[in-house]
Amino acid sequence: MVDTTAAGDTFTGYAVRALTLAWNAEEKGEDPARCRAILEDGIKYAVTAAALSVTRAGAAESIPHFEVVDAVVADLWDTEGNLR
């Protein structure tokens, strides 16, 4: 761990993204199970992004780009939502 300054903000930002995506899916009439899956996947991204953010110093500069988080999520999580 290098710096925890932006960990909470990073988690919150990615979590809000997940909530927004799930809410938009619900508004479009998507199946509730699909909306839940969108939210659960989004929380995985939030947790992963926050974990990555503490490996770098600073605030804004430590927040990982989505593409980086996406690659790490693909490596860390299996298709059933469990850590590998």
C-alpha positions as CSV (number, residue, x, y, z in Angstrom):
1,M,0.0,0.0,0.0
2,V,1.4,3.4,-1.0
3,D,-1.3,6.0,-0.4
4,T,-5.0,5.6,0.6
5,T,-6.0,9.2,-0.2
6,A,-8.3,8.4,-3.1
7,A,-9.5,4.9,-2.2
8,G,-12.9,6.0,-0.9
9,D,-13.5,8.4,-3.8
10,T,-12.4,5.8,-6.3
11,F,-14.8,3.2,-4.8
12,T,-17.6,5.7,-4.7
13,G,-17.1,6.9,-8.3
14,Y,-17.1,3.3,-9.7
15,A,-20.1,2.4,-7.4
16,V,-22.1,5.3,-8.6
17,R,-21.4,4.2,-12.2
18,A,-22.7,0.8,-11.3
19,L,-25.8,2.2,-9.7
20,T,-26.4,4.4,-12.8
21,L,-26.0,1.5,-15.2
22,A,-28.4,-0.7,-13.2
23,W,-30.9,2.1,-12.8
24,N,-30.9,2.8,-16.5
25,A,-31.4,-0.9,-17.3
26,E,-34.3,-1.0,-14.9
27,E,-35.8,2.2,-16.5
28,K,-35.6,0.4,-19.9
29,G,-37.6,-2.5,-18.5
30,E,-34.7,-5.0,-18.2
31,D,-35.3,-8.1,-16.2
32,P,-34.6,-7.5,-12.4
33,A,-32.1,-10.3,-12.4
34,R,-30.1,-8.5,-15.2
35,C,-30.2,-5.2,-13.3
36,R,-28.9,-7.0,-10.2
37,A,-26.1,-8.6,-12.2
38,I,-25.1,-5.2,-13.6
39,L,-24.9,-3.8,-10.1
40,E,-23.0,-6.8,-8.8
41,D,-20.5,-6.6,-11.6
42,G,-20.1,-2.8,-11.0
43,I,-19.3,-3.3,-7.4
44,K,-16.6,-5.8,-8.4
45,Y,-15.2,-2.9,-10.5
46,A,-15.5,-0.5,-7.6
47,V,-13.6,-2.8,-5.2
48,T,-10.9,-3.5,-7.8
49,A,-10.5,0.1,-8.7
50,A,-10.2,1.1,-5.0
51,A,-7.6,-1.6,-4.5
52,L,-5.6,-0.4,-7.4
53,S,-5.7,3.2,-6.3
54,V,-3.8,2.5,-3.1
55,T,-0.9,1.2,-5.1
56,R,-0.1,4.7,-6.4
57,A,0.7,8.0,-4.7
58,G,-1.6,11.0,-4.9
59,A,-5.3,11.6,-5.3
60,A,-6.6,12.1,-8.8
61,E,-3.5,10.5,-10.4
62,S,-4.0,7.3,-8.4
63,I,-7.5,6.7,-9.8
64,P,-7.1,3.9,-12.4
65,H,-8.6,4.3,-15.9
66,F,-11.5,2.0,-16.7
67,E,-9.5,0.0,-19.2
68,V,-7.0,-0.9,-16.5
69,V,-9.7,-1.9,-14.0
70,D,-11.4,-4.0,-16.7
71,A,-8.3,-5.9,-17.4
72,V,-7.6,-6.6,-13.7
73,V,-11.3,-7.7,-13.2
74,A,-11.0,-10.1,-16.1
75,D,-7.8,-11.6,-14.4
76,L,-9.1,-11.7,-10.8
77,W,-12.8,-12.7,-11.1
78,D,-14.2,-15.8,-12.6
79,T,-17.5,-16.0,-14.5
80,E,-19.4,-16.9,-11.3
81,G,-18.3,-13.8,-9.4
82,N,-15.6,-15.4,-7.3
83,L,-12.0,-14.3,-6.9
84,R,-9.7,-16.7,-8.7
